[in-house]
Amino acid sequence: MDHKRRDTLKAGGGLGIFGLLVAAGLIKPELAEAAWNKSAFEAKNLESALAALGAGKPGDSADVQLNTPDIAENGAVVPVGVISKLPNTEQIAILIEKNPNLLAAKFEIPAGTAAEVQTRVKMGQTSDIYAVVKADGKFYVTKKEVKVTLGGCGG
């Protein structure tokens, strides 16, 4: 039995894809870090988060659906789904207005892929959730207020 191979696989299991590529020398650490939009995650208000994403002032669209519960009984685990019916959707971002970091998630949508994402987020208090979609180089947004009865981020 090849124990060195098994030990190597165990050690690399927690690195993630970027970590494995960096460890293998296939990409430089700077490239892996470039995939993270630091300024968008550190934004403290909606306008600066949208600016960091390149969205500026997105237009409203009925073709962007935001699926969340009206009331989240536990702010530590709030399900959020976004569906974009806009053609050529390139990106979907989820922002939570009253969280310490507004940008909760950002997804790149490959061409030809169904523009539908689902995730779970933490919310510290009742807040508006925004779904920001980039399609054909333009940005669109929709929002929904979610009431939190038990805090997840700070309560």
PyMOL commands that place a pseudoatom at each C-alpha (Angstrom):
pseudoatom trace, name=CA, resn=MET, resi=1, chain=A, elem=C, hetatm=0, pos=[0.000, 0.000, 0.000]
pseudoatom trace, name=CA, resn=ASP, resi=2, chain=A, elem=C, hetatm=0, pos=[1.317, 3.471, -0.902]
pseudoatom trace, name=CA, resn=HIS, resi=3, chain=A, elem=C, hetatm=0, pos=[1.123, 5.420, 2.377]
pseudoatom trace, name=CA, resn=LYS, resi=4, chain=A, elem=C, hetatm=0, pos=[2.896, 8.503, 0.974]
pseudoatom trace, name=CA, resn=ARG, resi=5, chain=A, elem=C, hetatm=0, pos=[0.160, 8.979, -1.615]
pseudoatom trace, name=CA, resn=ARG, resi=6, chain=A, elem=C, hetatm=0, pos=[-2.566, 8.603, 1.038]
pseudoatom trace, name=CA, resn=ASP, resi=7, chain=A, elem=C, hetatm=0, pos=[-0.822, 11.084, 3.379]
pseudoatom trace, name=CA, resn=THR, resi=8, chain=A, elem=C, hetatm=0, pos=[-0.467, 13.579, 0.532]
pseudoatom trace, name=CA, resn=LEU, resi=9, chain=A, elem=C, hetatm=0, pos=[-4.155, 13.295, -0.356]
pseudoatom trace, name=CA, resn=LYS, resi=10, chain=A, elem=C, hetatm=0, pos=[-5.167, 13.741, 3.285]
pseudoatom trace, name=CA, resn=ALA, resi=11, chain=A, elem=C, hetatm=0, pos=[-2.981, 16.821, 3.651]
pseudoatom trace, name=CA, resn=GLY, resi=12, chain=A, elem=C, hetatm=0, pos=[-4.337, 18.389, 0.453]
pseudoatom trace, name=CA, resn=GLY, resi=13, chain=A, elem=C, hetatm=0, pos=[-7.988, 17.635, 1.196]
pseudoatom trace, name=CA, resn=GLY, resi=14, chain=A, elem=C, hetatm=0, pos=[-8.639, 20.877, 3.080]
pseudoatom trace, name=CA, resn=LEU, resi=15, chain=A, elem=C, hetatm=0, pos=[-6.844, 23.184, 0.667]
pseudoatom trace, name=CA, resn=GLY, resi=16, chain=A, elem=C, hetatm=0, pos=[-9.599, 23.647, -1.903]
pseudoatom trace, name=CA, resn=ILE, resi=17, chain=A, elem=C, hetatm=0, pos=[-9.028, 23.860, -5.639]
pseudoatom trace, name=CA, resn=PHE, resi=18, chain=A, elem=C, hetatm=0, pos=[-6.995, 27.086, -5.536]
pseudoatom trace, name=CA, resn=GLY, resi=19, chain=A, elem=C, hetatm=0, pos=[-4.833, 25.708, -2.718]
pseudoatom trace, name=CA, resn=LEU, resi=20, chain=A, elem=C, hetatm=0, pos=[-4.143, 22.543, -4.664]
pseudoatom trace, name=CA, resn=LEU, resi=21, chain=A, elem=C, hetatm=0, pos=[-3.236, 24.474, -7.793]
pseudoatom trace, name=CA, resn=VAL, resi=22, chain=A, elem=C, hetatm=0, pos=[-0.919, 26.755, -5.803]
pseudoatom trace, name=CA, resn=ALA, resi=23, chain=A, elem=C, hetatm=0, pos=[0.661, 23.772, -4.007]
pseudoatom trace, name=CA, resn=ALA, resi=24, chain=A, elem=C, hetatm=0, pos=[1.221, 22.041, -7.334]
pseudoatom trace, name=CA, resn=GLY, resi=25, chain=A, elem=C, hetatm=0, pos=[2.904, 25.181, -8.677]
pseudoatom trace, name=CA, resn=LEU, resi=26, chain=A, elem=C, hetatm=0, pos=[0.359, 25.525, -11.486]
pseudoatom trace, name=CA, resn=ILE, resi=27, chain=A, elem=C, hetatm=0, pos=[-0.727, 29.002, -10.412]
pseudoatom trace, name=CA, resn=LYS, resi=28, chain=A, elem=C, hetatm=0, pos=[0.867, 31.701, -8.284]
pseudoatom trace, name=CA, resn=PRO, resi=29, chain=A, elem=C, hetatm=0, pos=[-0.698, 32.710, -4.941]
pseudoatom trace, name=CA, resn=GLU, resi=30, chain=A, elem=C, hetatm=0, pos=[-1.415, 36.197, -6.332]
pseudoatom trace, name=CA, resn=LEU, resi=31, chain=A, elem=C, hetatm=0, pos=[-3.732, 34.693, -8.979]
pseudoatom trace, name=CA, resn=ALA, resi=32, chain=A, elem=C, hetatm=0, pos=[-5.691, 32.721, -6.392]
pseudoatom trace, name=CA, resn=GLU, resi=33, chain=A, elem=C, hetatm=0, pos=[-6.144, 35.867, -4.291]
pseudoatom trace, name=CA, resn=ALA, resi=34, chain=A, elem=C, hetatm=0, pos=[-7.246, 37.873, -7.342]
pseudoatom trace, name=CA, resn=ALA, resi=35, chain=A, elem=C, hetatm=0, pos=[-10.405, 35.760, -7.536]
pseudoatom trace, name=CA, resn=TRP, resi=36, chain=A, elem=C, hetatm=0, pos=[-11.561, 37.388, -4.285]
pseudoatom trace, name=CA, resn=ASN, resi=37, chain=A, elem=C, hetatm=0, pos=[-13.091, 40.873, -4.585]
pseudoatom trace, name=CA, resn=LYS, resi=38, chain=A, elem=C, hetatm=0, pos=[-11.751, 42.296, -1.318]
pseudoatom trace, name=CA, resn=SER, resi=39, chain=A, elem=C, hetatm=0, pos=[-13.212, 45.793, -1.742]
pseudoatom trace, name=CA, resn=ALA, resi=40, chain=A, elem=C, hetatm=0, pos=[-16.718, 44.406, -2.355]
pseudoatom trace, name=CA, resn=PHE, resi=41, chain=A, elem=C, hetatm=0, pos=[-16.571, 42.171, 0.728]
pseudoatom trace, name=CA, resn=GLU, resi=42, chain=A, elem=C, hetatm=0, pos=[-15.251, 44.998, 2.907]
pseudoatom trace, name=CA, resn=ALA, resi=43, chain=A, elem=C, hetatm=0, pos=[-17.797, 47.590, 1.724]
pseudoatom trace, name=CA, resn=LYS, resi=44, chain=A, elem=C, hetatm=0, pos=[-19.783, 49.111, 4.591]
pseudoatom trace, name=CA, resn=ASN, resi=45, chain=A, elem=C, hetatm=0, pos=[-22.732, 50.520, 2.627]
pseudoatom trace, name=CA, resn=LEU, resi=46, chain=A, elem=C, hetatm=0, pos=[-24.814, 49.479, -0.354]
pseudoatom trace, name=CA, resn=GLU, resi=47, chain=A, elem=C, hetatm=0, pos=[-23.483, 52.122, -2.743]
pseudoatom trace, name=CA, resn=SER, resi=48, chain=A, elem=C, hetatm=0, pos=[-19.832, 51.227, -2.176]
pseudoatom trace, name=CA, resn=ALA, resi=49, chain=A, elem=C, hetatm=0, pos=[-20.572, 47.484, -2.453]
pseudoatom trace, name=CA, resn=LEU, resi=50, chain=A, elem=C, hetatm=0, pos=[-22.352, 48.039, -5.782]
pseudoatom trace, name=CA, resn=ALA, resi=51, chain=A, elem=C, hetatm=0, pos=[-19.486, 50.243, -6.985]
pseudoatom trace, name=CA, resn=ALA, resi=52, chain=A, elem=C, hetatm=0, pos=[-16.918, 47.583, -6.034]
pseudoatom trace, name=CA, resn=LEU, resi=53, chain=A, elem=C, hetatm=0, pos=[-18.899, 45.022, -8.046]
pseudoatom trace, name=CA, resn=GLY, resi=54, chain=A, elem=C, hetatm=0, pos=[-18.953, 47.434, -10.996]
pseudoatom trace, name=CA, resn=ALA, resi=55, chain=A, elem=C, hetatm=0, pos=[-22.727, 47.771, -10.792]
pseudoatom trace, name=CA, resn=GLY, resi=56, chain=A, elem=C, hetatm=0, pos=[-23.038, 51.522, -10.159]
pseudoatom trace, name=CA, resn=LYS, resi=57, chain=A, elem=C, hetatm=0, pos=[-26.807, 52.092, -10.092]
pseudoatom trace, name=CA, resn=PRO, resi=58, chain=A, elem=C, hetatm=0, pos=[-28.415, 48.884, -11.354]
pseudoatom trace, name=CA, resn=GLY, resi=59, chain=A, elem=C, hetatm=0, pos=[-31.883, 48.916, -12.861]
pseudoatom trace, name=CA, resn=ASP, resi=60, chain=A, elem=C, hetatm=0, pos=[-34.826, 47.017, -11.401]
pseudoatom trace, name=CA, resn=SER, resi=61, chain=A, elem=C, hetatm=0, pos=[-35.910, 43.898, -13.251]
pseudoatom trace, name=CA, resn=ALA, resi=62, chain=A, elem=C, hetatm=0, pos=[-38.880, 41.565, -12.906]
pseudoatom trace, name=CA, resn=ASP, resi=63, chain=A, elem=C, hetatm=0, pos=[-36.711, 38.906, -14.598]
pseudoatom trace, name=CA, resn=VAL, resi=64, chain=A, elem=C, hetatm=0, pos=[-34.648, 38.507, -11.414]
pseudoatom trace, name=CA, resn=GLN, resi=65, chain=A, elem=C, hetatm=0, pos=[-36.339, 36.414, -8.729]
pseudoatom trace, name=CA, resn=LEU, resi=66, chain=A, elem=C, hetatm=0, pos=[-35.162, 36.403, -5.128]
pseudoatom trace, name=CA, resn=ASN, resi=67, chain=A, elem=C, hetatm=0, pos=[-36.430, 33.406, -3.168]
pseudoatom trace, name=CA, resn=THR, resi=68, chain=A, elem=C, hetatm=0, pos=[-36.107, 33.806, 0.588]
pseudoatom trace, name=CA, resn=PRO, resi=69, chain=A, elem=C, hetatm=0, pos=[-38.430, 33.234, 3.520]
pseudoatom trace, name=CA, resn=ASP, resi=70, chain=A, elem=C, hetatm=0, pos=[-40.394, 36.249, 4.751]
pseudoatom trace, name=CA, resn=ILE, resi=71, chain=A, elem=C, hetatm=0, pos=[-39.389, 35.362, 8.307]
pseudoatom trace, name=CA, resn=ALA, resi=72, chain=A, elem=C, hetatm=0, pos=[-36.144, 33.606, 9.204]
pseudoatom trace, name=CA, resn=GLU, resi=73, chain=A, elem=C, hetatm=0, pos=[-36.548, 31.845, 12.517]
pseudoatom trace, name=CA, resn=ASN, resi=74, chain=A, elem=C, hetatm=0, pos=[-32.786, 31.425, 12.818]
pseudoatom trace, name=CA, resn=GLY, resi=75, chain=A, elem=C, hetatm=0, pos=[-30.540, 34.126, 11.355]
pseudoatom trace, name=CA, resn=ALA, resi=76, chain=A, elem=C, hetatm=0, pos=[-27.588, 31.733, 11.397]
pseudoatom trace, name=CA, resn=VAL, resi=77, chain=A, elem=C, hetatm=0, pos=[-29.018, 29.745, 8.475]
pseudoatom trace, name=CA, resn=VAL, resi=78, chain=A, elem=C, hetatm=0, pos=[-31.175, 31.709, 6.037]
pseudoatom trace, name=CA, resn=PRO, resi=79, chain=A, elem=C, hetatm=0, pos=[-31.827, 30.037, 2.659]
pseudoatom trace, name=CA, resn=VAL, resi=80, chain=A, elem=C, hetatm=0, pos=[-31.461, 32.360, -0.326]
pseudoatom trace, name=CA, resn=GLY, resi=81, chain=A, elem=C, hetatm=0, pos=[-32.126, 31.496, -3.949]
pseudoatom trace, name=CA, resn=VAL, resi=82, chain=A, elem=C, hetatm=0, pos=[-31.738, 33.699, -7.012]
pseudoatom trace, name=CA, resn=ILE, resi=83, chain=A, elem=C, hetatm=0, pos=[-33.060, 32.955, -10.482]
pseudoatom trace, name=CA, resn=SER, resi=84, chain=A, elem=C, hetatm=0, pos=[-32.244, 35.169, -13.434]
pseudoatom trace, name=CA, resn=LYS, resi=85, chain=A, elem=C, hetatm=0, pos=[-34.394, 34.896, -16.543]
pseudoatom trace, name=CA, resn=LEU, resi=86, chain=A, elem=C, hetatm=0, pos=[-32.278, 37.530, -18.255]
pseudoatom trace, name=CA, resn=PRO, resi=87, chain=A, elem=C, hetatm=0, pos=[-30.443, 36.277, -21.338]
pseudoatom trace, name=CA, resn=ASN, resi=88, chain=A, elem=C, hetatm=0, pos=[-26.645, 36.012, -21.101]
pseudoatom trace, name=CA, resn=THR, resi=89, chain=A, elem=C, hetatm=0, pos=[-26.473, 36.213, -17.311]
pseudoatom trace, name=CA, resn=GLU, resi=90, chain=A, elem=C, hetatm=0, pos=[-22.812, 36.456, -16.337]
pseudoatom trace, name=CA, resn=GLN, resi=91, chain=A, elem=C, hetatm=0, pos=[-22.841, 37.015, -12.580]
pseudoatom trace, name=CA, resn=ILE, resi=92, chain=A, elem=C, hetatm=0, pos=[-25.132, 36.857, -9.534]
pseudoatom trace, name=CA, resn=ALA, resi=93, chain=A, elem=C, hetatm=0, pos=[-24.302, 38.561, -6.240]
pseudoatom trace, name=CA, resn=ILE, resi=94, chain=A, elem=C, hetatm=0, pos=[-26.201, 38.464, -2.942]
pseudoatom trace, name=CA, resn=LEU, resi=95, chain=A, elem=C, hetatm=0, pos=[-25.927, 41.456, -0.617]
pseudoatom trace, name=CA, resn=ILE, resi=96, chain=A, elem=C, hetatm=0, pos=[-27.395, 41.815, 2.875]
pseudoatom trace, name=CA, resn=GLU, resi=97, chain=A, elem=C, hetatm=0, pos=[-27.785, 45.455, 3.812]
pseudoatom trace, name=CA, resn=LYS, resi=98, chain=A, elem=C, hetatm=0, pos=[-27.424, 45.315, 7.616]
pseudoatom trace, name=CA, resn=ASN, resi=99, chain=A, elem=C, hetatm=0, pos=[-24.723, 42.637, 7.835]
pseudoatom trace, name=CA, resn=PRO, resi=100, chain=A, elem=C, hetatm=0, pos=[-21.196, 43.657, 8.885]
pseudoatom trace, name=CA, resn=ASN, resi=101, chain=A, elem=C, hetatm=0, pos=[-20.070, 42.702, 5.354]
pseudoatom trace, name=CA, resn=LEU, resi=102, chain=A, elem=C, hetatm=0, pos=[-22.748, 43.408, 2.767]
pseudoatom trace, name=CA, resn=LEU, resi=103, chain=A, elem=C, hetatm=0, pos=[-21.541, 41.008, 0.070]
pseudoatom trace, name=CA, resn=ALA, resi=104, chain=A, elem=C, hetatm=0, pos=[-22.596, 37.545, 1.204]
pseudoatom trace, name=CA, resn=ALA, resi=105, chain=A, elem=C, hetatm=0, pos=[-21.890, 35.651, -2.027]
pseudoatom trace, name=CA, resn=LYS, resi=106, chain=A, elem=C, hetatm=0, pos=[-20.900, 36.179, -5.646]
pseudoatom trace, name=CA, resn=PHE, resi=107, chain=A, elem=C, hetatm=0, pos=[-21.304, 33.597, -8.388]
pseudoatom trace, name=CA, resn=GLU, resi=108, chain=A, elem=C, hetatm=0, pos=[-19.828, 33.637, -11.888]
pseudoatom trace, name=CA, resn=ILE, resi=109, chain=A, elem=C, hetatm=0, pos=[-22.278, 32.035, -14.333]
pseudoatom trace, name=CA, resn=PRO, resi=110, chain=A, elem=C, hetatm=0, pos=[-20.623, 30.299, -17.307]
pseudoatom trace, name=CA, resn=ALA, resi=111, chain=A, elem=C, hetatm=0, pos=[-22.170, 30.835, -20.732]
pseudoatom trace, name=CA, resn=GLY, resi=112, chain=A, elem=C, hetatm=0, pos=[-24.917, 28.349, -21.506]
pseudoatom trace, name=CA, resn=THR, resi=113, chain=A, elem=C, hetatm=0, pos=[-25.570, 27.605, -17.831]
pseudoatom trace, name=CA, resn=ALA, resi=114, chain=A, elem=C, hetatm=0, pos=[-28.926, 28.009, -16.104]
pseudoatom trace, name=CA, resn=ALA, resi=115, chain=A, elem=C, hetatm=0, pos=[-28.686, 31.206, -14.058]
pseudoatom trace, name=CA, resn=GLU, resi=116, chain=A, elem=C, hetatm=0, pos=[-29.990, 29.806, -10.791]
pseudoatom trace, name=CA, resn=VAL, resi=117, chain=A, elem=C, hetatm=0, pos=[-28.105, 29.731, -7.494]
pseudoatom trace, name=CA, resn=GLN, resi=118, chain=A, elem=C, hetatm=0, pos=[-28.992, 28.718, -3.959]
pseudoatom trace, name=CA, resn=THR, resi=119, chain=A, elem=C, hetatm=0, pos=[-27.052, 29.188, -0.764]
pseudoatom trace, name=CA, resn=ARG, resi=120, chain=A, elem=C, hetatm=0, pos=[-27.475, 29.826, 2.937]
pseudoatom trace, name=CA, resn=VAL, resi=121, chain=A, elem=C, hetatm=0, pos=[-26.389, 33.048, 4.592]
pseudoatom trace, name=CA, resn=LYS, resi=122, chain=A, elem=C, hetatm=0, pos=[-26.077, 34.449, 8.102]
pseudoatom trace, name=CA, resn=MET, resi=123, chain=A, elem=C, hetatm=0, pos=[-28.104, 37.486, 9.080]
pseudoatom trace, name=CA, resn=GLY, resi=124, chain=A, elem=C, hetatm=0, pos=[-27.631, 39.380, 12.330]
pseudoatom trace, name=CA, resn=GLN, resi=125, chain=A, elem=C, hetatm=0, pos=[-30.937, 41.243, 12.144]
pseudoatom trace, name=CA, resn=THR, resi=126, chain=A, elem=C, hetatm=0, pos=[-33.942, 42.028, 9.978]
pseudoatom trace, name=CA, resn=SER, resi=127, chain=A, elem=C, hetatm=0, pos=[-32.628, 43.429, 6.710]
pseudoatom trace, name=CA, resn=ASP, resi=128, chain=A, elem=C, hetatm=0, pos=[-33.141, 43.852, 2.999]
pseudoatom trace, name=CA, resn=ILE, resi=129, chain=A, elem=C, hetatm=0, pos=[-31.484, 41.198, 0.838]
pseudoatom trace, name=CA, resn=TYR, resi=130, chain=A, elem=C, hetatm=0, pos=[-30.450, 42.287, -2.660]
pseudoatom trace, name=CA, resn=ALA, resi=131, chain=A, elem=C, hetatm=0, pos=[-29.887, 40.068, -5.674]
pseudoatom trace, name=CA, resn=VAL, resi=132, chain=A, elem=C, hetatm=0, pos=[-27.619, 41.834, -8.175]
pseudoatom trace, name=CA, resn=VAL, resi=133, chain=A, elem=C, hetatm=0, pos=[-27.397, 40.252, -11.617]
pseudoatom trace, name=CA, resn=LYS, resi=134, chain=A, elem=C, hetatm=0, pos=[-25.019, 41.126, -14.441]
pseudoatom trace, name=CA, resn=ALA, resi=135, chain=A, elem=C, hetatm=0, pos=[-26.402, 40.203, -17.862]
pseudoatom trace, name=CA, resn=ASP, resi=136, chain=A, elem=C, hetatm=0, pos=[-25.102, 41.401, -21.235]
pseudoatom trace, name=CA, resn=GLY, resi=137, chain=A, elem=C, hetatm=0, pos=[-22.767, 43.782, -19.414]
pseudoatom trace, name=CA, resn=LYS, resi=138, chain=A, elem=C, hetatm=0, pos=[-25.633, 45.554, -17.581]
pseudoatom trace, name=CA, resn=PHE, resi=139, chain=A, elem=C, hetatm=0, pos=[-26.632, 45.223, -13.930]
pseudoatom trace, name=CA, resn=TYR, resi=140, chain=A, elem=C, hetatm=0, pos=[-30.099, 44.561, -12.537]
pseudoatom trace, name=CA, resn=VAL, resi=141, chain=A, elem=C, hetatm=0, pos=[-31.331, 44.283, -8.969]
pseudoatom trace, name=CA, resn=THR, resi=142, chain=A, elem=C, hetatm=0, pos=[-34.241, 43.108, -6.897]
pseudoatom trace, name=CA, resn=LYS, resi=143, chain=A, elem=C, hetatm=0, pos=[-34.662, 43.161, -3.130]
pseudoatom trace, name=CA, resn=LYS, resi=144, chain=A, elem=C, hetatm=0, pos=[-36.727, 41.621, -0.371]
pseudoatom trace, name=CA, resn=GLU, resi=145, chain=A, elem=C, hetatm=0, pos=[-36.932, 42.274, 3.357]
pseudoatom trace, name=CA, resn=VAL, resi=146, chain=A, elem=C, hetatm=0, pos=[-36.358, 39.235, 5.571]
pseudoatom trace, name=CA, resn=LYS, resi=147, chain=A, elem=C, hetatm=0, pos=[-37.350, 39.436, 9.228]
pseudoatom trace, name=CA, resn=VAL, resi=148, chain=A, elem=C, hetatm=0, pos=[-34.950, 37.661, 11.579]
pseudoatom trace, name=CA, resn=THR, resi=149, chain=A, elem=C, hetatm=0, pos=[-36.313, 36.418, 14.892]
pseudoatom trace, name=CA, resn=LEU, resi=150, chain=A, elem=C, hetatm=0, pos=[-33.062, 34.899, 16.261]
pseudoatom trace, name=CA, resn=GLY, resi=151, chain=A, elem=C, hetatm=0, pos=[-29.802, 36.599, 15.228]
pseudoatom trace, name=CA, resn=GLY, resi=152, chain=A, elem=C, hetatm=0, pos=[-26.960, 34.798, 13.511]
pseudoatom trace, name=CA, resn=CYS, resi=153, chain=A, elem=C, hetatm=0, pos=[-24.194, 37.358, 12.948]
pseudoatom trace, name=CA, resn=GLY, resi=154, chain=A, elem=C, hetatm=0, pos=[-24.202, 39.152, 16.216]
pseudoatom trace, name=CA, resn=GLY, resi=155, chain=A, elem=C, hetatm=0, pos=[-27.285, 38.354, 18.189]
for i in range(1, 155): cmd.bond("trace and resi %d" % i, "trace and resi %d" % (i + 1))
show_as sticks, trace
zoom trace
